[in-house]
């Protein structure tokens, strides 16, 4: 076990030496890898922020439940008890009761409606509930809307499911496009690592031949190149994370100012530690894959 750790430690040290021996070449390779990972990563982050912005938009996942005009306060209390029962089962339901008096006062404050409301002989507005489920999927919203509409003394249930479906379809299309883009850039990252390590193997062909003559195994020869590819990919992933965070920092103030102009409060959310770790590990895996393919092909030619 000690010998195995010593060999891997030596291979890792050799990979670091190769990275530092040609700083300009290493920097250019890291920039290529970082940019290749930045574009899809930034796309996923922006799409996630767009999803949150859409969920925050007024009325996106609200269900308006209008009672019968003749419903009593006891009927409204019965509806509220039913909502509590659903919340006990799912734990993801919020609601707000809007009495008809409050609705009439809001209507009266609307520009141009004060005289009309004053001329009405009685309050024509019903009691209502504004229900906000945490699950904003169109299918879940429609299922809940159908359940609410079947309750007694409920006259109408209003839900903009068409908007929710369009928004959900847009997000699915965006994820698919980003997945295809990520696949293309991942192939480019593997190609960059493949070419870099192939050149190194060819440059060290004589050393590899001598190492084989004195009994070095292929695993011993391959190991430093594998570490080199993984390190290069991991550093490229960290660079991509830094670029994404820097871009979000630059965009944070203009986006917040734009949201304020529209009477909303929104802040761009940056990827957390898990996202940065995933980007780094993904870069390391792709770098290792490129190194594995390159070394396997190049050693056959050297041998």
MIMI-751363 format. One record per residue (C-alpha): residue in one letter; x, y, z; residue number from 1. Coordinates in nm, 2 decimals, padded with zeros to 4 digits. Example, Ala and Ser with C-alpha at 12.3 -4.5 7.8 and 13.67 -1.06 7.14 Angstrom:
<node type="A" px="01.23" py="-00.45" pz="00.78" seq="1"/>
<node type="S" px="01.37" py="-00.11" pz="00.71" seq="2"/>
This chain:
<node type="X" px="00.00" py="00.00" pz="00.00" seq="1"/>
<node type="X" px="00.29" py="00.23" pz="00.08" seq="2"/>
<node type="X" px="00.45" py="00.17" pz="-00.25" seq="3"/>
<node type="X" px="00.12" py="00.23" pz="-00.43" seq="4"/>
<node type="X" px="00.08" py="00.57" pz="-00.26" seq="5"/>
<node type="X" px="00.44" py="00.66" pz="-00.33" seq="6"/>
<node type="X" px="00.39" py="00.59" pz="-00.70" seq="7"/>
<node type="X" px="00.08" py="00.80" pz="-00.72" seq="8"/>
<node type="X" px="00.24" py="01.08" pz="-00.53" seq="9"/>
<node type="X" px="00.53" py="01.08" pz="-00.76" seq="10"/>
<node type="X" px="00.30" py="01.07" pz="-01.07" seq="11"/>
<node type="X" px="00.10" py="01.37" pz="-00.93" seq="12"/>
<node type="X" px="00.42" py="01.56" pz="-00.86" seq="13"/>
<node type="X" px="00.54" py="01.49" pz="-01.22" seq="14"/>
<node type="X" px="00.21" py="01.62" pz="-01.35" seq="15"/>
<node type="X" px="00.25" py="01.95" pz="-01.15" seq="16"/>
<node type="X" px="00.61" py="01.99" pz="-01.28" seq="17"/>
<node type="X" px="00.48" py="01.95" pz="-01.64" seq="18"/>
<node type="X" px="00.22" py="02.21" pz="-01.59" seq="19"/>
<node type="X" px="00.47" py="02.46" pz="-01.44" seq="20"/>
<node type="X" px="00.75" py="02.38" pz="-01.69" seq="21"/>
<node type="X" px="00.56" py="02.56" pz="-01.98" seq="22"/>
<node type="X" px="00.35" py="02.83" pz="-01.82" seq="23"/>
<node type="X" px="00.24" py="03.00" pz="-02.14" seq="24"/>
<node type="X" px="00.13" py="02.68" pz="-02.30" seq="25"/>
<node type="X" px="-00.05" py="02.57" pz="-01.98" seq="26"/>
<node type="X" px="-00.22" py="02.91" pz="-01.95" seq="27"/>
<node type="X" px="-00.35" py="02.89" pz="-02.31" seq="28"/>
<node type="X" px="-00.48" py="02.54" pz="-02.26" seq="29"/>
<node type="X" px="-00.65" py="02.64" pz="-01.93" seq="30"/>
<node type="X" px="-00.82" py="02.93" pz="-02.11" seq="31"/>
<node type="X" px="-00.94" py="02.70" pz="-02.39" seq="32"/>
<node type="X" px="-01.08" py="02.46" pz="-02.13" seq="33"/>
<node type="X" px="-01.22" py="02.73" pz="-01.91" seq="34"/>
<node type="X" px="-01.41" py="02.90" pz="-02.19" seq="35"/>
<node type="X" px="-01.54" py="02.57" pz="-02.32" seq="36"/>
<node type="X" px="-01.69" py="02.50" pz="-01.97" seq="37"/>
<node type="X" px="-01.80" py="02.86" pz="-01.90" seq="38"/>
<node type="X" px="-02.05" py="02.88" pz="-02.19" seq="39"/>
<node type="X" px="-02.27" py="02.59" pz="-02.09" seq="40"/>
<node type="X" px="-02.22" py="02.65" pz="-01.72" seq="41"/>
<node type="X" px="-02.33" py="03.02" pz="-01.75" seq="42"/>
<node type="X" px="-02.63" py="02.90" pz="-01.96" seq="43"/>
<node type="X" px="-02.74" py="02.66" pz="-01.69" seq="44"/>
<node type="X" px="-02.70" py="02.93" pz="-01.42" seq="45"/>
<node type="X" px="-02.89" py="03.19" pz="-01.62" seq="46"/>
<node type="X" px="-03.17" py="02.94" pz="-01.70" seq="47"/>
<node type="X" px="-03.20" py="02.85" pz="-01.33" seq="48"/>
<node type="X" px="-03.23" py="03.22" pz="-01.25" seq="49"/>
<node type="X" px="-03.49" py="03.26" pz="-01.52" seq="50"/>
<node type="X" px="-03.69" py="02.97" pz="-01.38" seq="51"/>
<node type="X" px="-03.69" py="03.14" pz="-01.03" seq="52"/>
<node type="X" px="-03.78" py="03.47" pz="-01.19" seq="53"/>
<node type="X" px="-04.08" py="03.31" pz="-01.37" seq="54"/>
<node type="X" px="-04.20" py="03.14" pz="-01.05" seq="55"/>
<node type="X" px="-04.18" py="03.48" pz="-00.87" seq="56"/>
<node type="X" px="-04.38" py="03.66" pz="-01.13" seq="57"/>
<node type="X" px="-04.72" py="03.76" pz="-01.01" seq="58"/>
<node type="X" px="-04.99" py="03.51" pz="-01.08" seq="59"/>
<node type="X" px="-04.77" py="03.25" pz="-01.23" seq="60"/>
<node type="X" px="-04.85" py="02.98" pz="-00.98" seq="61"/>
<node type="X" px="-05.15" py="03.13" pz="-00.81" seq="62"/>
<node type="X" px="-05.49" py="02.97" pz="-00.82" seq="63"/>
<node type="X" px="-05.78" py="03.21" pz="-00.75" seq="64"/>
<node type="X" px="-06.08" py="03.03" pz="-00.59" seq="65"/>
<node type="X" px="-06.40" py="03.24" pz="-00.61" seq="66"/>
<node type="X" px="-06.69" py="03.14" pz="-00.39" seq="67"/>
<node type="X" px="-07.06" py="03.16" pz="-00.48" seq="68"/>
<node type="X" px="-07.20" py="03.50" pz="-00.43" seq="69"/>
<node type="X" px="-07.44" py="03.37" pz="-00.17" seq="70"/>
<node type="X" px="-07.18" py="03.17" pz="00.02" seq="71"/>
<node type="X" px="-07.16" py="03.24" pz="00.39" seq="72"/>
<node type="X" px="-06.86" py="03.29" pz="00.61" seq="73"/>
<node type="X" px="-06.92" py="02.94" pz="00.74" seq="74"/>
<node type="X" px="-06.88" py="02.81" pz="00.38" seq="75"/>
<node type="X" px="-06.55" py="03.00" pz="00.35" seq="76"/>
<node type="X" px="-06.43" py="02.85" pz="00.68" seq="77"/>
<node type="X" px="-06.51" py="02.51" pz="00.54" seq="78"/>
<node type="X" px="-06.29" py="02.57" pz="00.24" seq="79"/>
<node type="X" px="-06.01" py="02.70" pz="00.46" seq="80"/>
<node type="X" px="-06.03" py="02.38" pz="00.66" seq="81"/>
<node type="X" px="-06.01" py="02.17" pz="00.35" seq="82"/>
<node type="X" px="-05.70" py="02.37" pz="00.24" seq="83"/>
<node type="X" px="-05.54" py="02.29" pz="00.58" seq="84"/>
<node type="X" px="-05.60" py="01.92" pz="00.53" seq="85"/>
<node type="X" px="-05.43" py="01.94" pz="00.19" seq="86"/>
<node type="X" px="-05.14" py="02.13" pz="00.35" seq="87"/>
<node type="X" px="-05.10" py="01.86" pz="00.62" seq="88"/>
<node type="X" px="-05.07" py="01.59" pz="00.36" seq="89"/>
<node type="X" px="-04.83" py="01.78" pz="00.12" seq="90"/>
<node type="X" px="-04.68" py="02.05" pz="00.33" seq="91"/>
<node type="X" px="-04.63" py="02.28" pz="00.03" seq="92"/>
<node type="X" px="-04.95" py="02.49" pz="00.01" seq="93"/>
<node type="X" px="-05.00" py="02.86" pz="00.10" seq="94"/>
<node type="X" px="-05.32" py="03.05" pz="00.08" seq="95"/>
<node type="X" px="-05.48" py="03.39" pz="00.16" seq="96"/>
<node type="X" px="-05.84" py="03.46" pz="00.22" seq="97"/>
<node type="X" px="-05.97" py="03.77" pz="00.05" seq="98"/>
<node type="X" px="-06.32" py="03.87" pz="00.19" seq="99"/>
<node type="X" px="-06.56" py="04.04" pz="-00.05" seq="100"/>
<node type="X" px="-06.53" py="04.37" pz="00.14" seq="101"/>
<node type="X" px="-06.16" py="04.39" pz="00.09" seq="102"/>
<node type="X" px="-06.20" py="04.31" pz="-00.28" seq="103"/>
<node type="X" px="-06.45" py="04.59" pz="-00.31" seq="104"/>
<node type="X" px="-06.22" py="04.84" pz="-00.14" seq="105"/>
<node type="X" px="-05.94" py="04.75" pz="-00.38" seq="106"/>
<node type="X" px="-06.17" py="04.78" pz="-00.68" seq="107"/>
<node type="X" px="-06.28" py="05.12" pz="-00.55" seq="108"/>
<node type="X" px="-05.92" py="05.24" pz="-00.53" seq="109"/>
<node type="X" px="-05.87" py="05.15" pz="-00.89" seq="110"/>
<node type="X" px="-05.85" py="05.46" pz="-01.12" seq="111"/>
<node type="X" px="-06.18" py="05.54" pz="-01.27" seq="112"/>
<node type="X" px="-06.38" py="05.28" pz="-01.07" seq="113"/>
<node type="X" px="-06.47" py="05.48" pz="-00.76" seq="114"/>
<node type="X" px="-06.79" py="05.63" pz="-00.90" seq="115"/>
<node type="X" px="-06.90" py="05.31" pz="-01.06" seq="116"/>
<node type="X" px="-06.86" py="05.12" pz="-00.73" seq="117"/>
<node type="X" px="-07.04" py="05.39" pz="-00.54" seq="118"/>
<node type="X" px="-07.34" py="05.36" pz="-00.77" seq="119"/>
<node type="X" px="-07.38" py="04.98" pz="-00.71" seq="120"/>
<node type="X" px="-07.67" py="04.88" pz="-00.49" seq="121"/>
<node type="X" px="-07.48" py="04.60" pz="-00.32" seq="122"/>
<node type="X" px="-07.14" py="04.43" pz="-00.33" seq="123"/>
<node type="X" px="-07.13" py="04.21" pz="-00.64" seq="124"/>
<node type="X" px="-06.79" py="04.05" pz="-00.55" seq="125"/>
<node type="X" px="-06.76" py="03.71" pz="-00.39" seq="126"/>
<node type="X" px="-06.52" py="03.59" pz="-00.12" seq="127"/>
<node type="X" px="-06.21" py="03.44" pz="-00.27" seq="128"/>
<node type="X" px="-05.90" py="03.25" pz="-00.18" seq="129"/>
<node type="X" px="-05.55" py="03.30" pz="-00.34" seq="130"/>
<node type="X" px="-05.38" py="02.96" pz="-00.33" seq="131"/>
<node type="X" px="-05.01" py="02.94" pz="-00.40" seq="132"/>
<node type="X" px="-04.87" py="02.58" pz="-00.42" seq="133"/>
<node type="X" px="-04.50" py="02.53" pz="-00.41" seq="134"/>
<node type="X" px="-04.51" py="02.28" pz="-00.69" seq="135"/>
<node type="X" px="-04.54" py="02.50" pz="-01.00" seq="136"/>
<node type="X" px="-04.55" py="02.22" pz="-01.26" seq="137"/>
<node type="X" px="-04.84" py="02.27" pz="-01.50" seq="138"/>
<node type="X" px="-04.98" py="01.92" pz="-01.44" seq="139"/>
<node type="X" px="-04.97" py="01.96" pz="-01.06" seq="140"/>
<node type="X" px="-05.14" py="02.30" pz="-01.09" seq="141"/>
<node type="X" px="-05.42" py="02.17" pz="-01.31" seq="142"/>
<node type="X" px="-05.48" py="01.87" pz="-01.08" seq="143"/>
<node type="X" px="-05.51" py="02.10" pz="-00.78" seq="144"/>
<node type="X" px="-05.74" py="02.34" pz="-00.97" seq="145"/>
<node type="X" px="-05.97" py="02.05" pz="-01.06" seq="146"/>
<node type="X" px="-05.98" py="01.94" pz="-00.70" seq="147"/>
<node type="X" px="-06.06" py="02.29" pz="-00.58" seq="148"/>
<node type="X" px="-06.34" py="02.34" pz="-00.84" seq="149"/>
<node type="X" px="-06.52" py="02.03" pz="-00.71" seq="150"/>
<node type="X" px="-06.56" py="02.16" pz="-00.36" seq="151"/>
<node type="X" px="-06.90" py="02.29" pz="-00.24" seq="152"/>
<node type="X" px="-06.98" py="02.66" pz="-00.28" seq="153"/>
<node type="X" px="-06.69" py="02.71" pz="-00.52" seq="154"/>
<node type="X" px="-06.82" py="02.90" pz="-00.82" seq="155"/>
<node type="X" px="-06.50" py="02.94" pz="-01.03" seq="156"/>
<node type="X" px="-06.13" py="02.85" pz="-01.02" seq="157"/>
<node type="X" px="-05.90" py="03.06" pz="-01.22" seq="158"/>
<node type="X" px="-05.56" py="02.93" pz="-01.33" seq="159"/>
<node type="X" px="-05.34" py="03.05" pz="-01.61" seq="160"/>
<node type="X" px="-05.22" py="02.70" pz="-01.69" seq="161"/>
<node type="X" px="-05.15" py="02.79" pz="-02.06" seq="162"/>
<node type="X" px="-04.89" py="03.04" pz="-01.95" seq="163"/>
<node type="X" px="-04.74" py="02.78" pz="-01.70" seq="164"/>
<node type="X" px="-04.72" py="02.52" pz="-01.98" seq="165"/>
<node type="X" px="-04.55" py="02.76" pz="-02.22" seq="166"/>
<node type="X" px="-04.30" py="02.86" pz="-01.96" seq="167"/>
<node type="X" px="-04.23" py="02.50" pz="-01.87" seq="168"/>
<node type="X" px="-04.19" py="02.41" pz="-02.24" seq="169"/>
<node type="X" px="-03.94" py="02.70" pz="-02.28" seq="170"/>
<node type="X" px="-03.74" py="02.58" pz="-01.99" seq="171"/>
<node type="X" px="-03.73" py="02.23" pz="-02.12" seq="172"/>
<node type="X" px="-03.62" py="02.35" pz="-02.46" seq="173"/>
<node type="X" px="-03.35" py="02.57" pz="-02.30" seq="174"/>
<node type="X" px="-03.22" py="02.27" pz="-02.10" seq="175"/>
<node type="X" px="-03.21" py="02.05" pz="-02.41" seq="176"/>
<node type="X" px="-03.02" py="02.32" pz="-02.61" seq="177"/>
<node type="X" px="-02.77" py="02.37" pz="-02.32" seq="178"/>
<node type="X" px="-02.72" py="01.99" pz="-02.29" seq="179"/>
<node type="X" px="-02.64" py="01.97" pz="-02.66" seq="180"/>
<node type="X" px="-02.41" py="02.27" pz="-02.63" seq="181"/>
<node type="X" px="-02.24" py="02.11" pz="-02.32" seq="182"/>
<node type="X" px="-02.19" py="01.79" pz="-02.52" seq="183"/>
<node type="X" px="-02.02" py="01.98" pz="-02.80" seq="184"/>
<node type="X" px="-01.79" py="02.17" pz="-02.57" seq="185"/>
<node type="X" px="-01.71" py="01.86" pz="-02.37" seq="186"/>
<node type="X" px="-01.60" py="01.69" pz="-02.69" seq="187"/>
<node type="X" px="-01.38" py="02.00" pz="-02.76" seq="188"/>
<node type="X" px="-01.23" py="01.98" pz="-02.42" seq="189"/>
<node type="X" px="-01.14" py="01.61" pz="-02.47" seq="190"/>
<node type="X" px="-00.99" py="01.70" pz="-02.80" seq="191"/>
<node type="X" px="-00.77" py="01.98" pz="-02.65" seq="192"/>
<node type="X" px="-00.65" py="01.74" pz="-02.38" seq="193"/>
<node type="X" px="-00.59" py="01.46" pz="-02.63" seq="194"/>
<node type="X" px="-00.38" py="01.68" pz="-02.86" seq="195"/>
<node type="X" px="-00.18" py="01.83" pz="-02.57" seq="196"/>
<node type="X" px="-00.09" py="01.50" pz="-02.42" seq="197"/>
<node type="X" px="-00.02" py="01.34" pz="-02.75" seq="198"/>
<node type="X" px="00.24" py="01.60" pz="-02.82" seq="199"/>
<node type="X" px="00.40" py="01.54" pz="-02.48" seq="200"/>
<node type="X" px="00.41" py="01.16" pz="-02.54" seq="201"/>
<node type="X" px="00.57" py="01.21" pz="-02.88" seq="202"/>
<node type="X" px="00.83" py="01.45" pz="-02.73" seq="203"/>
<node type="X" px="00.92" py="01.20" pz="-02.46" seq="204"/>
<node type="X" px="00.92" py="00.89" pz="-02.69" seq="205"/>
<node type="X" px="01.29" py="00.82" pz="-02.62" seq="206"/>
<node type="X" px="01.24" py="00.84" pz="-02.24" seq="207"/>
<node type="X" px="00.95" py="00.61" pz="-02.26" seq="208"/>
<node type="X" px="01.15" py="00.35" pz="-02.46" seq="209"/>
<node type="X" px="01.43" py="00.36" pz="-02.20" seq="210"/>
<node type="X" px="01.18" py="00.33" pz="-01.92" seq="211"/>
<node type="X" px="01.03" py="00.02" pz="-02.08" seq="212"/>
<node type="X" px="01.38" py="-00.13" pz="-02.13" seq="213"/>
<node type="X" px="01.45" py="-00.11" pz="-01.76" seq="214"/>
<node type="X" px="01.12" py="-00.28" pz="-01.67" seq="215"/>
<node type="X" px="00.87" py="00.01" pz="-01.63" seq="216"/>
<node type="X" px="00.51" py="-00.11" pz="-01.69" seq="217"/>
<node type="X" px="00.26" py="00.07" pz="-01.91" seq="218"/>
<node type="X" px="00.06" py="00.17" pz="-01.60" seq="219"/>
<node type="X" px="00.36" py="00.34" pz="-01.45" seq="220"/>
<node type="X" px="00.42" py="00.53" pz="-01.78" seq="221"/>
<node type="X" px="00.06" py="00.63" pz="-01.82" seq="222"/>
<node type="X" px="-00.01" py="00.75" pz="-01.47" seq="223"/>
<node type="X" px="00.17" py="01.09" pz="-01.49" seq="224"/>
<node type="X" px="-00.02" py="01.17" pz="-01.81" seq="225"/>
<node type="X" px="-00.35" py="01.07" pz="-01.65" seq="226"/>
<node type="X" px="-00.28" py="01.30" pz="-01.36" seq="227"/>
<node type="X" px="-00.17" py="01.58" pz="-01.60" seq="228"/>
<node type="X" px="-00.50" py="01.56" pz="-01.80" seq="229"/>
<node type="X" px="-00.71" py="01.55" pz="-01.48" seq="230"/>
<node type="X" px="-00.53" py="01.84" pz="-01.32" seq="231"/>
<node type="X" px="-00.55" py="02.04" pz="-01.64" seq="232"/>
<node type="X" px="-00.93" py="01.98" pz="-01.66" seq="233"/>
<node type="X" px="-00.98" py="02.05" pz="-01.29" seq="234"/>
<node type="X" px="-00.80" py="02.38" pz="-01.31" seq="235"/>
<node type="X" px="-00.99" py="02.47" pz="-01.63" seq="236"/>
<node type="X" px="-01.32" py="02.39" pz="-01.43" seq="237"/>
<node type="X" px="-01.21" py="02.63" pz="-01.15" seq="238"/>
<node type="X" px="-01.13" py="02.89" pz="-01.41" seq="239"/>
<node type="X" px="-01.47" py="02.85" pz="-01.56" seq="240"/>
<node type="X" px="-01.63" py="02.88" pz="-01.22" seq="241"/>
<node type="X" px="-01.44" py="03.20" pz="-01.16" seq="242"/>
<node type="X" px="-01.55" py="03.34" pz="-01.50" seq="243"/>
<node type="X" px="-01.91" py="03.26" pz="-01.43" seq="244"/>
<node type="X" px="-01.90" py="03.42" pz="-01.08" seq="245"/>
<node type="X" px="-01.73" py="03.73" pz="-01.23" seq="246"/>
<node type="X" px="-01.98" py="03.76" pz="-01.50" seq="247"/>
<node type="X" px="-02.27" py="03.73" pz="-01.25" seq="248"/>
<node type="X" px="-02.11" py="03.99" pz="-01.03" seq="249"/>
<node type="X" px="-02.09" py="04.23" pz="-01.32" seq="250"/>
<node type="X" px="-02.45" py="04.17" pz="-01.42" seq="251"/>
<node type="X" px="-02.59" py="04.18" pz="-01.06" seq="252"/>
<node type="X" px="-02.63" py="04.55" pz="-01.03" seq="253"/>
<node type="X" px="-02.79" py="04.62" pz="-01.38" seq="254"/>
<node type="X" px="-03.03" py="04.32" pz="-01.34" seq="255"/>
<node type="X" px="-03.14" py="04.44" pz="-00.99" seq="256"/>
<node type="X" px="-03.18" py="04.80" pz="-01.12" seq="257"/>
<node type="X" px="-03.40" py="04.67" pz="-01.41" seq="258"/>
<node type="X" px="-03.61" py="04.46" pz="-01.17" seq="259"/>
<node type="X" px="-03.66" py="04.77" pz="-00.95" seq="260"/>
<node type="X" px="-03.79" py="04.97" pz="-01.25" seq="261"/>
<node type="X" px="-04.06" py="04.71" pz="-01.30" seq="262"/>
<node type="X" px="-04.15" py="04.72" pz="-00.93" seq="263"/>
<node type="X" px="-03.99" py="04.39" pz="-00.84" seq="264"/>
<node type="X" px="-03.70" py="04.27" pz="-00.63" seq="265"/>
<node type="X" px="-03.47" py="04.02" pz="-00.80" seq="266"/>
<node type="X" px="-03.11" py="03.93" pz="-00.75" seq="267"/>
<node type="X" px="-02.90" py="03.69" pz="-00.96" seq="268"/>
<node type="X" px="-02.80" py="03.38" pz="-00.78" seq="269"/>
<node type="X" px="-02.45" py="03.25" pz="-00.83" seq="270"/>
<node type="X" px="-02.37" py="02.87" pz="-00.82" seq="271"/>
<node type="X" px="-02.30" py="02.74" pz="-00.47" seq="272"/>
<node type="X" px="-02.01" py="02.52" pz="-00.36" seq="273"/>
<node type="X" px="-02.18" py="02.21" pz="-00.50" seq="274"/>
<node type="X" px="-02.20" py="02.37" pz="-00.85" seq="275"/>
<node type="X" px="-01.84" py="02.48" pz="-00.84" seq="276"/>
<node type="X" px="-01.73" py="02.13" pz="-00.72" seq="277"/>
<node type="X" px="-01.94" py="01.97" pz="-01.00" seq="278"/>
<node type="X" px="-01.78" py="02.20" pz="-01.26" seq="279"/>
<node type="X" px="-01.43" py="02.11" pz="-01.13" seq="280"/>
<node type="X" px="-01.49" py="01.74" pz="-01.11" seq="281"/>
<node type="X" px="-01.65" py="01.75" pz="-01.46" seq="282"/>
<node type="X" px="-01.34" py="01.92" pz="-01.60" seq="283"/>
<node type="X" px="-01.12" py="01.67" pz="-01.43" seq="284"/>
<node type="X" px="-01.32" py="01.37" pz="-01.56" seq="285"/>
<node type="X" px="-01.31" py="01.51" pz="-01.92" seq="286"/>
<node type="X" px="-00.94" py="01.58" pz="-01.89" seq="287"/>
<node type="X" px="-00.87" py="01.23" pz="-01.77" seq="288"/>
<node type="X" px="-01.08" py="01.09" pz="-02.05" seq="289"/>
<node type="X" px="-00.88" py="01.29" pz="-02.31" seq="290"/>
<node type="X" px="-00.56" py="01.18" pz="-02.15" seq="291"/>
<node type="X" px="-00.66" py="00.81" pz="-02.14" seq="292"/>
<node type="X" px="-00.76" py="00.81" pz="-02.51" seq="293"/>
<node type="X" px="-00.44" py="01.00" pz="-02.61" seq="294"/>
<node type="X" px="-00.20" py="00.79" pz="-02.41" seq="295"/>
<node type="X" px="-00.35" py="00.46" pz="-02.53" seq="296"/>
<node type="X" px="-00.32" py="00.56" pz="-02.89" seq="297"/>
<node type="X" px="00.02" py="00.73" pz="-02.86" seq="298"/>
<node type="X" px="00.19" py="00.45" pz="-02.67" seq="299"/>
<node type="X" px="00.10" py="00.20" pz="-02.94" seq="300"/>
<node type="X" px="00.28" py="00.42" pz="-03.19" seq="301"/>
<node type="X" px="00.58" py="00.47" pz="-02.96" seq="302"/>
<node type="X" px="00.60" py="00.10" pz="-02.90" seq="303"/>
